[in-house]
Amino acid sequence: MEFVNSLSYQSELTFIRNTMKLPLLDREEEYALTCAWHYEKDEKALAKLISSYGKLVVGIATRFRHYGLSLSDLIQEGNLGLLHAAQRFDPQRDVRFSTYAKWWIRAFIQDYVLRNWSIVRTGSTTSQKMLFFNLKRLKSQLEHLSTDLMSYEQHEEIANMLHVSLNDVAEMEQRLLHHDFSLSITAINSDEEWISLLQDERMNPEEENSYNRDEAVRHKWIDQAMEVLNPREVYIILKRRLQDPQETLEAIGKTLGITKERVRQLEVRALRKMKHYFLSYANEAKQSICL
């Protein structure tokens, strides 16, 4: 494995050295190549254009090495950005192709970093992307930063500098401080892997089946108990006991045209009726079992 990694590293270095040796195009040659590709679809012109600006790709890709991603992958993504720039570039624009291509190369590499730096999507909005690529640099420029976490005032300062919200600054700081780690590694002060220590808080199938069965019985009992109540008592029990949030006594009183004290009395009476029904039902069930 180490031998394979060594070969990969050497081939990467060789590619970078060869790329950096290629001369950049002057304005006239660049214009001729972009015209040949844009108007005639000359693939040889495109190949020379791409290879000549590989140096530009390498230069931009190396600025993103500290995100823990392979330099060769960053270069490959930058090459895709360069190719995309060549497909979209209009030679009649009053701008050099190299200037235009820089934007697309950087955009493709940045998007690749955002997709692969974490399994959790790190930046989807413009402000989040701006923070992801600038927060670390701006933190290092702040004075009196004695801890990894910034103060409210420092959050505010960066938010003003980048014209983003305070919440975005605080959230991105937390994301950058806590990187992904493998669940297969050994937990601290333990011989077990992290994944073996994770608990599933959900009920197992047997517990879930028992819970659903009990819920069905409870619903059946309540439905039957509600049949002994009059319509007004049913309404009060529904609003006071069987919905969330509960409705106030005063609100129910206004709906029924009675005082809140009368609503309370009716609620107590209805609950007493239901309790009596439950006790009677339980006694009948017990007697049938004994028989």
C-alpha positions, 0 to 999 in steps of 0.5 A: 500500500505504501508503495502504491501511495509512493508511486501515486505521489511521484506521478503527481509530482512529475505531472506538476513539474511538467505542467509548470514548465509549459509557457503561458500563451501571449495575447495573440496566440491565446486569441487565435486558439480561442477563435479556432475552438469557438468558431471551428471546434478545432480540438487541437486548439482546445488541447493546446489551450487547456495544456498551456493553462494547466499551470493556472490550475495547479497554482489555484489548486495548491491554495486549497490543500489545507482542506485535507483533500488530494491535490491530484483530485483538486487539480482534476476538478480545476481542469474541469473548470478550465474546460468549462471556461473554454466551452463558454468563452467568447473570443470577442469579449474584451478580456483575456481567456486566462482571466476568465478561466480563473473564475471557473477553475476556482468555482469548480475547486471550491464546489468540490471542497464543499462537497467532499470536506464533510459528509454533511453539506457545509455550504449551500448559500452564498454567505455560507460559502464565503464564510467557509473559505474566509473564516479561518483567515479572518479569525487569524487576523483578529486581535486578542483571540485567546481561545478557539471560539470567538466572542460575540463582538468578534462574530459581529466584526466578521459578520460586518466584514463579510455582510452576513448574519451573526447566526451564519458566522456562529454556525460555520465556526462550529462546523469548522471546529468539529470535523468528521471522524470515522465510527470505526476508530477506537473510542477514548478510554475504551477498546471498543469502536465508536459505532458499538457505543452508539445507542438506538433510542427507537423501540425494538419490533416487539416493543413497538408491536406491544405499544401499538396494540396497547394504543389501539386498546386505549383508543377503543376504551376512550371511544366507548367511554365517550358514548356515555357523555352528552354532546357538550361533555364530549366537546369539553373532553375533546378540547381539554384532554384529547388535543394539544395544546389544550383549550382554556376554560374561558375559550370553551365557555365563550364557544358554548355560551357558559362561564368558565366555572361551569365548564370546569364543573362539566369537565369534572362530571364528564371525567367522573362518568368516564372513570365509572365506565372504565371501572365497570368495564374492568370489573366485567372483564375480570368476571368473564375471565374468572368464569 
